[in-house]
Structure formats: C-alpha cells, structure tokens
C-alpha cells in the first residue's frame, strides 16, 4: 500500500496551472514555483492557496498578479531544468520557491537537493528576482540524520542568500487527518487558508503597496 501511495504522490503532471490574476492592471508578478502541495493536487484550481493568495492581493489592493507554475511530482532537479524558462516567460518580481518535498519522499541525497536549490536561488538573484524560500519537513521514519539534514537545508540556504524563509509550508496542517486528503499528505480545501497563513507573514514583508 505504501508503494501505491508513493506512486500517486510522486507522479508527474505536465500541465501547468493557469495564471491567476490579482488585478487586471497588476504591475508585478509573483511566481509560485512548487510541487503538488502548491498545485492544488486533488482539488479545484480555485481552491488552492495560490488562488487564495491572488484573491487576498486583490482585496488588499496590492498591485500583483500570481502565476502558479507548480508541477505535481516535481523534484528540485526537475525544477532547476525549467526555472530559467519560467523566469524568462513570466518575468516575476517575486518568486515563492516551494520545492524539496519530493526529494525527501524519494530519499534523494540532501546535498544534491541543496545544490539544486542553491542554483535556483543564484539564477533568481542574477535576474533580480526576490525569492521567498519555503521550507519542508519529512516524517521521522527516514531516520534522524536524514530528517535533520533535510530540514536544516532550507534555513541554511535562507541565511546564505539572505532571503526570507517560511520554515514549514504545512505548519498546523501536517499530521491532522481532518485537514489532509485520503493519502495523508496533500492538504484538503479546508487546509488551504491555513497554508496561505503560513506563507503570508513572510511574503507581506516583500510586497509594495500601489
């Protein structure tokens, strides 16, 4: 059963989510660059936290549009291969980088994940894109050494690149059956506002009023 679960969690979708506009005359773009946790997996697109983010920006009259380029099943290696094209296409002012969960679920080397994330952060810096890095945690059954190294990667990179960090995307959601789908991994529609609240305080520091 565990192998079937991993198959569904790690399957790769090649369809990018559509652009979600916060205002028809938005002056800046926020690029959400993540995996299934940001791609509204198992939900309607409008239920996902990136759409809720776009709605909040509109409500608060902040001049941004949200483009969700998240792909289910994406690893940091996969993200690295497509990031430059995404940056060139959407020309974001801010990028929310939320990758790493699938590296952890697959037990991929932490050093490789850190290098991939570092390369993405370097690329964003070169293109003058402000990055909000989103951290992840994995279950303890992967062993304490791997689990700790995985989690520390995000804080180390945030410190190295001097960028804002959301310590854990699924804070107050992970491990709660009422807020997760049947696979026990992906948040329900009811959990999406909580996920957004985990991101908002750090993201708000990067936003500029119109």
N, C-alpha and C positions, 0 to 999 in steps of 0.2 A: 504493500500500500504506500509505503514511503517513497518507493521509486516512481510510482504513478504520480504522486504529489509533486515530486521534483520535476517530472516531465512537464506538467502543466505550468508550474511556476516558471520554469526556465525556457519555455517555448518562445520563439522569437516572432514578433509581429512586424511585418514590413510596412505597415500602414501608419503614417504619422498622423497625430491628431490635428484637426483643423485649427486655424488661427482663431483666437478668441479675443475680440476687441473690447477694450475698456471704454473707449470713446472713439467716435468716428474721426476725430482730428487729433489723435494721440501724437505727441511729438517724440516719444521714446518707446522702445520696445524692451520688454522683459522676456527673455528666452528661458523656458523651463526645459532643462536637458536632463532627463532621468530615465527610469525604467518603468515597470508595470505599476509601481507604487505611486507614480506621478501620471500614469497614462489612463487612469480611471478603469483599471482592469476589472471586468465583471460588472461594470456599471454603465450607465449612460454618460456620454461625454460631459453633459451639463452638470452631472453630479460630482465630478472630480474637483479636487481642491484648486487646480489651476483655473477652472472656470469660476469658482467661488472667489478666487483672487481677483480676476478680471471684474467681477461684479463689485467687489469692495473698492477697487480703484475708481470705478465709475461713481459709486456712491460718495466717495470722499473727494471727488473731482480732481483726482491726480492724473496728470497727462501721460498715461502709459497704456500701451496695449500689451496683451500677453500672447505669446506664441508658444504652444506646447509641442516640443519636438521630442517628447519621450517615446521610447520604444520598449514594449514588453520583452523581457528576457535579455535586455542589453547588459553587457559587462563593461567595465572600464576600457577594455581593449577595443570593443566594438564602438564605444562612444568616441574614442580617440580617432578612429578611422573616419568618422563622419562629422566631427566637430567643425573643422575648418569650413566645409561647405555650408553648414548651418549658420556659422557666423557671417560668412560672405553673403548668404541669401537674405538673412533677416536683419543683419547689422544692429544687434541689440546694444542697448546702453548697459543693461544689467543681465547677467546670466545666473540662474539658480541651478547649480550643479548638484544633482542628486543621484549619483551612481555609486556602485560598490556592493549593493545588496546581493546581486547575483554572483559576484566574485566570491563572497563569503559563503553563500549556499553551495557553491561548487567546490569550496575548499581550495580555491586558487591561491597561489603564493601571494602573501601580503606585500612583499617587496615589489612584485610586478604591478599590483594594484596601485601602490603608492607612486610608482614611476609613471603609470598611465595618467593618474590624476594630476601629478606634477606637470606632465607635458601639456595637459589640457589647460591648466592654470597659466602656464607660461604662454601658450598660444593666445589665451584670452587677454593676458596682460599686454602682449605685443600689439593686439588690435584695440587696446584701450577700452576693454570691456570690464566693468566692475563685476566681481563674482561673489555670490553668496554660496558658500560651501555647506552642504547638508550632510551631516554625519549619520551613520547607521550602526546598529548593534546586531550581533547574531546570537543564536541560542548557545548556552554553555556546553552543549554536548559535543562541540567541536574541540573541546579541550581548553584549559585556561590560558595556555601560552598563545595559541592562535587567536582566541577570542579577545584577549587583551591587546595583542599587537594590532588586530584588525581595528578595534575601536580607537586606539591611540593614533592611528594613521591620520585621521581627519583633523584632530586637534593639532598634530604636528605640522600638517600642511597649512592650516589656518595661521599658525604662528609664523611659519617660514615665509608665507606670501603676504602676511599682514592683512588678512581678509576676515570678514565676518563669518561666524560659524553657527549653524543650528546643530547642537550636539547630537540630537536623535530625532529623526523625522517622525517616528511613531511613538513618541512620548505620550503616555496616558491612553494609548491605543493597543500596542502590542501586548499579547497575553490575555486580553479581555475578550472572551467568546462573544459577548454581545456586540462588540464593535468590529468583529472580523468575519469575513466570509467563511464558507464551509471548509476551505483549505487551511484556515487558521493563520494565514499570512497576509492576505490582502484586506485592507480596511473596507468596511461597508459604507454605504452612502451616509449613514448617521455619523460615521467617524470622520468624514472629510472636513467638516468645520473645525474639528479638533486638530487635525493635521495642519490646516491653514493657520490656526492659532500658534502652533509650534514654530511656524516659519515667520509669521508677520512681525514680531518684535524686532528681529534682526533685519528683515527686509525693509521695514519702515525707516530705519536709520539711513538707508541708501537712497530713498526716494526724495524727489524735489517737488515742491508744490508748483502749480502752474502760475 
